[in-house]
Amino acid sequence: MIKTLEEQALMRASGRLLASVFEALDRLQLEGMSTLQVNDWVERFIVDELKARPASKGQYGFAYVLNSSVDNVVCHGVPSATEILRSGSIVNLDITLEKDGFIADSSKTYLIGDVDFQAKRLVRVTREAMWKGIAMVRPGATLGDVGFAIQQHAKANGYSVVREFCGHGIGREMHEEPQVLHYGKRGTGVELEAGMTFTIEPMINQGRAAIDMSDDGWTVTTRDGKLSAQAEHTVLVTDDGVEVLTLRAGEKAA
């Protein structure tokens, strides 16, 4: 669970590479692309440009390098040649990358074309909720502090937090201990120590928190059909606070 200084340096390197994937996606015209085209583009970028490995491909039998979760898809959306990113939609792209044995994990919800105010607000508040959680990370704090901050911000803005999926420790393995819930009570749960690395990745629903699993065994949707958004970073607990390992150039805490 606790990473050595050498392991932290390797995690930092993986995180920088993954951040560069999102920086490249920010410059890509996503509107009109299929989610499978986005998947293939990201795979080429990671393998050919970054000389790294897409860590999600083959994990648990998953055949793709990213999850593409459009509109009411909460998480684990499967790329498809027939799913076209059209103006007015939102899509969360969740990507993992492994370099020199260590994995980084991050996601961003993109606005496609002309998106209405309510969708923009959901995406903004979700990003803010993630940063509220990140701001709690320091030695001596607890994971309950992180979850409470996220839950309170979502609730204050009229949204609900998905409870069935959570953040996780990360390093040599995609999913390590501890589990990082996006709800909770202050002062409860695992106490944070310098050297821990984990993801914070809240999934926030426009309507109720209830979800359904699709027949494909992967895709999770909102039960009421309303929008869902997600934001995710991999973080390191430092001696005096937190370092966001997957921070993108120009990105600031919301």
Helices and strands as residue ranges (DSSP letters): H 5-26, H 35-44, I 45-49, G 59-61, E 66-70, E 73-75, E 90-99, E 102-111, H 117-134, H 143-156, E 160-161, E 167-169, E 176-180, E 197-200, E 203-205, E 211-213, E 220-222, E 228-230, E 233-237, E 242-244
